[in-house]
Amino acid sequence: MARRSRLFSLSALTRAYQRNLKAFARVARPVRAKAPAAPRRVVPAPAVPARRAASKPVPARGEWVGGIAPGPAGARRYHLYIPPGLALKADEKLPLLVMLHGCGQTGGDLAAATRMNRLAARERFLVLYPEQERMANAHGCWNWFERRNGKAQAEAATLLAAVDKVARRYPVDLARVAVAGLSAGASMAVLMAALYPQRFCAVAMHSGVAPGTAESAATALAAMHGRRAAHLPEPLGVSLNQGATPSVLPLPPLLVLHGDADGVVSVRNAAATALLWADALGARAGALRTLQRGQRHAMRVTEFKTRGRTVVALREVAGLAHAWSGGVAQLPFSDPAGPDASALVWAFVARQFAKNE
């Protein structure tokens, strides 16, 4: 804990989170010892009031518009960042990046911490920030783990409905859509990519858990601690067991980012997810490399390739806790000392977008 406090310089927030976690565990103990605390531990969810003011996105030229999308899990609000000059090119179709926040966050919080809108303004792509409703999860977590009762699948379908609604109203190139997320948002991102692989060019998982690793709140905590085997969810898992080939399971390329000092979601989940994805795509691991830029945290990088193409990239960041790497200082779950995760995500998905132009 002392180590994590030093890394975050958010000791008060961390202590509040731990107090809430213990309280949740005590309340849930009659169901199953410790494990029912999973809803609180699904991703970093410090003691944030339900009605606190959301962070404002980092200023960027362009528009920040809101909307509501209905779906199987009910309606979900969203915000869309539109880069400047879109109306000047009426026939232009732009790629779309879906960004999913973690527990205790909003889409605005994630936009502020990642500064993804600035990249979008420069590189000309749309960014969609869906919002989890507190009625669906009291801590604002995406319910990636509630697969047994179907809530996870319903939320994934609702998020896809948000993509389709935005595409009907704005010039989205549906052949160039990617999804990324932090923590619970990362876990939901890879679940969406596994359930709807034909809809996404790429997926990025920052500090998340592999799809299919948990089925309920009771199993989520063990999954987050890296104590459950990673596997693909149905129907992909069934197809794999029947000897399907990668061509039958066109999973989109995956970027995995994770800190090795993460005390909320074990870094073991990063390698487990990368190996799971690579196996489904018939990819082999290359040599492990260590990269460092200036004084930022170093990264251990492993790329998995098939037919000379990188389809899975694993980046484990030394000394990074449960935070967006290279994010804005003084914001929760954002570490400016890490490599720029936003730039890494965009570089990865842009390579996949280029193949579909």
Secondary structure, 3 states (H helix, E strand, C coil): CHHHHHHHCCHHHHHHHHHHHHHHHHHHCCCCCCHHHHHHHCCCCCCCCCCCCCCCCCCCCCEEEEEEECCCCCCEEEEEEECCCHHHCCCCCEEEEEEECCCCCCHHHHHHHHCHHHHHHHHCCEEEEECCCCCCCCCCCCCCCCCCCCHHHHHHHHHHHHHHHHHHHCCEEEEEEEEEEECHHHHHHHHHHHHCHHHCCEEEEECCCCCCCCCCHHHHHHHHCCCCCCCCCCCHHHHHHCCCCCCCCCCCCEEEEEECCCCCCCCHHHHHHHHHHHHHHCCEECCCEEECCCCCCCEEEEEEEECCEEEEEEEEECCCCCCEECCCCCCCCEECCCCCHHHHHHHHHHHHHHHCC
